């Protein structure tokens, strides 16, 4: 049995653990299994909804905890039991929605296992997004902010589905308008997300380290987008995959190959074992 160097490895999912075909490459799966068999702990930390990520980590045979909704939700993989369920209260959710509405942007809200949106159901970009996450949205007629107030909804996050060339502009504007009170980040080339201040992947990694009684300097984090920045900076070793946002690469301790080249397998081999 091989000796473990870093006891906890936390990986983002989309664009990191899976390839562009939404699959876990065989060599990645094998290396995860080897690492776990030798005593390592491998965890997934994603912006996806819990209902979206649970089937995928169960397919991998992972046990223990999974992090969803950028860190707002933590659950036991086998039972699905919630360990943590934080987010935006009704008034906070409505304020964020109103800001997006003022800017003329589409609005997605995530409440438990429900995804609500004002994007028309026949929109091709929405259809692709639904296919990727495995969740069908519920369409809202009228303003999402009014729907939130009427239903008194508690939401884990609010997101905006945008064209890639418009993402950074919207992100900058939302930082200006909401950044002092909320966490604003980008989880993909087409997604800008707003969540409760402090509910980040970095905070989630700290939670996992405490939960498993592992020093933070013995943790490794790997990701591809700016929502992974906090956990890249928090971990003892932060790694950006080759297809990562350039800003994330600059912040990382190391940059490896792309998700399509089995990045996580190489990271486990290099940083997981002695």
ZAKOL-395340 format. One record per residue (C-alpha): x, y negated, z; residue in one letter; chain; residue number from 1. Coordinates in Angstrom, 3 decimals. Layout:
         x         y         z  r  c    k
         X         Y         Z  a  A  NUM
...
***
This chain:
         x         y         z  r  c    k
     0.000     0.000     0.000  x  A    1
     1.375    -3.391    -0.984  x  A    2
     1.984    -6.141     1.546  x  A    3
    -0.271    -9.206     1.474  x  A    4
     1.327   -12.662     1.318  x  A    5
    -1.741   -14.902     1.474  x  A    6
    -4.744   -13.259     3.180  x  A    7
    -7.540   -15.350     1.615  x  A    8
    -7.996   -16.244    -2.057  x  A    9
   -10.977   -18.431    -2.971  x  A   10
   -11.941   -18.765    -6.620  x  A   11
   -14.328   -20.926    -8.568  x  A   12
   -16.599   -18.911   -10.876  x  A   13
   -17.439   -20.594   -14.200  x  A   14
   -14.383   -21.472   -16.253  x  A   15
   -12.123   -19.775   -13.722  x  A   16
   -13.065   -16.254   -12.640  x  A   17
   -15.121   -15.495   -15.740  x  A   18
   -14.113   -16.024   -19.347  x  A   19
   -15.962   -18.096   -21.924  x  A   20
   -18.203   -15.105   -22.670  x  A   21
   -19.388   -15.160   -19.053  x  A   22
   -17.558   -11.909   -18.270  x  A   23
   -14.980   -10.843   -15.694  x  A   24
   -12.064    -9.407   -17.651  x  A   25
   -11.107    -5.798   -16.745  x  A   26
    -7.623    -6.804   -15.571  x  A   27
    -9.134    -9.437   -13.268  x  A   28
   -11.579    -6.938   -11.792  x  A   29
    -8.788    -4.397   -11.239  x  A   30
    -6.501    -6.910    -9.549  x  A   31
    -9.286    -8.119    -7.226  x  A   32
    -9.977    -4.518    -6.203  x  A   33
    -6.286    -3.869    -5.568  x  A   34
    -5.946    -7.023    -3.474  x  A   35
    -8.985    -6.153    -1.349  x  A   36
    -7.842    -2.523    -0.922  x  A   37
    -4.551    -3.818     0.480  x  A   38
    -6.325    -5.984     3.052  x  A   39
    -6.811    -9.283     1.240  x  A   40
   -10.056   -11.244     1.269  x  A   41
   -11.354   -12.524    -2.060  x  A   42
   -14.227   -15.028    -2.074  x  A   43
   -16.140   -16.975    -4.708  x  A   44
   -16.940   -20.661    -4.217  x  A   45
   -19.235   -22.106    -6.889  x  A   46
   -21.564   -24.940    -7.719  x  A   47
   -24.155   -22.402    -8.845  x  A   48
   -27.358   -21.739    -6.941  x  A   49
   -27.244   -18.779    -4.540  x  A   50
   -29.850   -16.908    -6.599  x  A   51
   -27.561   -17.319    -9.609  x  A   52
   -24.252   -16.224    -8.059  x  A   53
   -25.408   -13.356    -5.810  x  A   54
   -26.013   -10.863    -8.653  x  A   55
   -22.620   -11.649   -10.167  x  A   56
   -20.562   -11.160    -6.990  x  A   57
   -22.525    -8.007    -6.176  x  A   58
   -21.664    -6.667    -9.641  x  A   59
   -18.015    -7.182    -8.707  x  A   60
   -18.507    -5.176    -5.524  x  A   61
   -17.511    -8.101    -3.312  x  A   62
   -18.539    -8.135     0.338  x  A   63
   -18.379   -10.804     3.028  x  A   64
   -19.393   -14.375     2.278  x  A   65
   -20.118   -16.289    -0.914  x  A   66
   -20.201   -20.079    -1.243  x  A   67
   -22.870   -21.678    -3.443  x  A   68
   -24.114   -25.181    -4.285  x  A   69
   -20.645   -26.787    -3.937  x  A   70
   -20.408   -25.640    -0.302  x  A   71
   -23.872   -26.570     0.936  x  A   72
   -24.931   -22.914     1.007  x  A   73
   -23.032   -19.981     2.501  x  A   74
   -24.509   -16.481     2.550  x  A   75
   -23.678   -12.858     3.267  x  A   76
   -23.325   -11.083    -0.068  x  A   77
   -24.808    -7.730     0.907  x  A   78
   -27.852    -8.928     2.838  x  A   79
   -28.327   -12.338     1.235  x  A   80
   -28.700   -13.782     4.741  x  A   81
   -27.996   -17.509     4.914  x  A   82
   -25.108   -18.493     7.165  x  A   83
   -25.441   -22.138     6.211  x  A   84
   -28.042   -24.098     4.247  x  A   85
   -27.368   -27.820     4.119  x  A   86
   -28.275   -30.502     1.640  x  A   87
   -30.215   -33.674     0.964  x  A   88
   -33.418   -34.515     2.828  x  A   89
   -36.451   -35.762     0.922  x  A   90
   -35.571   -39.465     1.080  x  A   91
   -31.941   -38.859     0.093  x  A   92
   -32.945   -36.638    -2.820  x  A   93
   -35.480   -39.219    -4.021  x  A   94
   -32.904   -42.024    -3.815  x  A   95
   -30.460   -40.084    -5.972  x  A   96
   -33.201   -39.225    -8.475  x  A   97
   -34.300   -42.856    -8.645  x  A   98
   -30.739   -43.927    -9.420  x  A   99
   -30.541   -41.483   -12.324  x  A  100
   -33.978   -42.591   -13.532  x  A  101
   -32.910   -46.243   -13.492  x  A  102
   -29.924   -45.261   -15.622  x  A  103
   -32.207   -43.420   -18.030  x  A  104
   -30.614   -40.039   -17.321  x  A  105
   -32.230   -36.580   -17.133  x  A  106
   -32.619   -35.157   -13.643  x  A  107
   -32.185   -31.628   -12.292  x  A  108
   -32.933   -30.879    -8.640  x  A  109
   -32.053   -27.675    -6.811  x  A  110
   -34.240   -26.588    -3.902  x  A  111
   -33.563   -23.099    -2.567  x  A  112
   -34.039   -20.698    -5.480  x  A  113
   -35.979   -23.263    -7.553  x  A  114
   -34.599   -25.479   -10.307  x  A  115
   -36.804   -28.425   -11.285  x  A  116
   -36.099   -30.712   -14.247  x  A  117
   -37.652   -33.451   -16.347  x  A  118
   -35.873   -32.128   -19.459  x  A  119
   -38.394   -30.669   -21.953  x  A  120
   -38.540   -26.876   -21.905  x  A  121
   -37.699   -26.625   -25.611  x  A  122
   -34.440   -28.567   -25.220  x  A  123
   -31.621   -26.407   -26.600  x  A  124
   -29.052   -27.618   -24.050  x  A  125
   -31.392   -26.764   -21.187  x  A  126
   -32.062   -23.328   -22.679  x  A  127
   -28.324   -22.626   -22.840  x  A  128
   -27.846   -23.810   -19.258  x  A  129
   -30.694   -21.570   -18.065  x  A  130
   -29.186   -18.612   -19.903  x  A  131
   -25.774   -19.163   -18.335  x  A  132
   -27.008   -19.448   -14.758  x  A  133
   -29.801   -16.892   -15.126  x  A  134
   -32.450   -19.185   -13.664  x  A  135
   -35.511   -20.534   -15.463  x  A  136
   -36.320   -24.148   -14.678  x  A  137
   -39.713   -25.591   -13.779  x  A  138
   -40.615   -28.676   -15.797  x  A  139
   -41.782   -31.844   -14.041  x  A  140
   -44.044   -34.313   -15.809  x  A  141
   -43.306   -37.894   -14.820  x  A  142
   -40.654   -39.097   -12.416  x  A  143
   -38.723   -36.483   -10.462  x  A  144
   -38.318   -38.936    -7.575  x  A  145
   -42.093   -39.128    -7.168  x  A  146
   -42.375   -35.341    -7.326  x  A  147
   -39.750   -35.046    -4.570  x  A  148
   -41.568   -37.483    -2.296  x  A  149
   -44.954   -35.888    -2.972  x  A  150
   -43.674   -32.372    -2.177  x  A  151
   -41.332   -33.546     0.599  x  A  152
   -38.573   -31.471    -0.956  x  A  153
   -35.283   -30.607     0.711  x  A  154
   -32.657   -30.078    -1.994  x  A  155
   -29.142   -28.736    -1.963  x  A  156
   -28.074   -31.071    -4.773  x  A  157
   -29.116   -33.195    -7.747  x  A  158
   -27.448   -32.891   -11.138  x  A  159
   -27.462   -34.515   -14.539  x  A  160
   -26.968   -32.531   -17.754  x  A  161
   -25.101   -34.797   -20.192  x  A  162
   -23.146   -34.712   -23.436  x  A  163
   -19.402   -34.191   -22.787  x  A  164
   -18.432   -37.595   -24.205  x  A  165
   -20.824   -39.329   -21.774  x  A  166
   -19.858   -37.450   -18.619  x  A  167
   -16.996   -39.595   -17.359  x  A  168
   -18.904   -42.827   -17.967  x  A  169
   -21.862   -41.575   -15.920  x  A  170
   -19.583   -40.198   -13.218  x  A  171
   -17.876   -43.581   -12.842  x  A  172
   -21.217   -45.401   -12.642  x  A  173
   -22.586   -42.998   -10.024  x  A  174
   -19.449   -43.309    -7.921  x  A  175
   -20.030   -47.066    -7.940  x  A  176
   -23.706   -46.769    -7.006  x  A  177
   -23.743   -43.692    -4.734  x  A  178
   -20.180   -42.757    -3.866  x  A  179
   -20.194   -44.365    -0.421  x  A  180
   -23.129   -42.234     0.761  x  A  181
   -22.985   -39.070    -1.310  x  A  182
   -20.465   -36.702    -2.825  x  A  183
   -20.367   -37.234    -6.603  x  A  184
   -18.445   -34.757    -8.724  x  A  185
   -18.233   -32.971   -12.079  x  A  186
   -18.585   -29.206   -12.206  x  A  187
   -18.450   -28.750   -15.976  x  A  188
   -17.927   -30.745   -19.163  x  A  189
   -21.686   -31.376   -19.235  x  A  190
   -22.589   -31.703   -15.547  x  A  191
   -22.378   -34.544   -13.039  x  A  192
   -23.572   -33.499    -9.574  x  A  193
   -24.556   -35.353    -6.412  x  A  194
   -24.687   -33.684    -3.011  x  A  195
   -24.516   -34.469     0.684  x  A  196
   -21.387   -36.358     1.688  x  A  197
   -18.835   -33.942     3.135  x  A  198
   -20.454   -30.814     1.688  x  A  199
   -17.556   -29.956    -0.587  x  A  200
   -15.689   -26.859    -1.654  x  A  201
   -12.789   -28.026     0.506  x  A  202
   -14.996   -28.010     3.598  x  A  203
   -16.278   -24.582     2.570  x  A  204
   -12.738   -23.229     2.306  x  A  205
   -12.020   -24.462     5.836  x  A  206
   -15.187   -22.695     6.997  x  A  207
   -14.049   -19.433     5.407  x  A  208
   -10.575   -19.725     6.924  x  A  209
   -12.075   -20.193    10.402  x  A  210
   -14.630   -17.422     9.834  x  A  211
   -11.942   -14.917     8.888  x  A  212
    -9.389   -16.309    11.396  x  A  213
    -6.843   -17.075     8.688  x  A  214
    -4.519   -20.116     8.882  x  A  215
    -5.265   -22.583     6.098  x  A  216
    -1.650   -22.393     4.933  x  A  217
    -2.241   -18.716     4.154  x  A  218
    -5.082   -19.487     1.745  x  A  219
    -5.077   -19.866    -2.033  x  A  220
    -7.696   -21.753    -4.039  x  A  221
    -8.149   -21.705    -7.799  x  A  222
   -10.415   -23.771   -10.035  x  A  223
   -10.910   -25.575   -13.313  x  A  224
   -12.946   -28.734   -12.721  x  A  225
   -13.103   -31.785   -10.484  x  A  226
   -15.573   -30.206    -8.062  x  A  227
   -12.686   -27.850    -7.217  x  A  228
   -10.339   -30.700    -6.281  x  A  229
   -11.147   -30.727    -2.563  x  A  230
   -10.477   -27.009    -2.139  x  A  231
    -7.338   -27.190    -4.294  x  A  232
    -6.057   -29.909    -1.953  x  A  233
    -7.222   -28.106     1.218  x  A  234
    -5.752   -24.672     0.552  x  A  235
    -2.197   -23.758     1.415  x  A  236
    -1.672   -23.181    -2.301  x  A  237
    -3.910   -24.823    -4.891  x  A  238
    -3.893   -23.480    -8.453  x  A  239
    -5.429   -24.901   -11.635  x  A  240
    -6.184   -22.559   -14.517  x  A  241
    -4.782   -23.455   -17.939  x  A  242
    -8.135   -24.711   -19.204  x  A  243
    -8.634   -26.996   -16.198  x  A  244
    -9.351   -30.717   -16.232  x  A  245
    -6.051   -32.577   -16.517  x  A  246
    -6.720   -34.461   -13.271  x  A  247
    -7.052   -31.160   -11.438  x  A  248
    -3.820   -29.896   -12.961  x  A  249
    -2.012   -32.972   -11.637  x  A  250
    -3.290   -32.307    -8.114  x  A  251
    -2.532   -28.578    -8.099  x  A  252
     0.578   -26.906    -6.720  x  A  253
     0.788   -24.808    -9.865  x  A  254
    -0.915   -24.339   -13.232  x  A  255
    -1.433   -20.881   -14.719  x  A  256
    -2.945   -19.395   -17.889  x  A  257
    -6.569   -19.927   -18.959  x  A  258
    -9.666   -18.108   -17.776  x  A  259
    -9.706   -16.264   -21.118  x  A  260
    -6.226   -14.914   -20.397  x  A  261
    -7.010   -13.415   -16.976  x  A  262
    -5.804   -16.316   -14.859  x  A  263
    -7.176   -14.956   -11.570  x  A  264
    -5.386   -11.619   -12.062  x  A  265
    -2.063   -13.406   -12.502  x  A  266
    -2.725   -15.631    -9.490  x  A  267
    -3.496   -12.657    -7.246  x  A  268
    -0.338   -10.868    -8.387  x  A  269
     1.892   -13.908    -7.830  x  A  270
     0.363   -15.489    -4.731  x  A  271
    -1.612   -12.670    -3.122  x  A  272
     1.152   -10.111    -2.706  x  A  273
     4.656   -10.218    -1.254  x  A  274
***
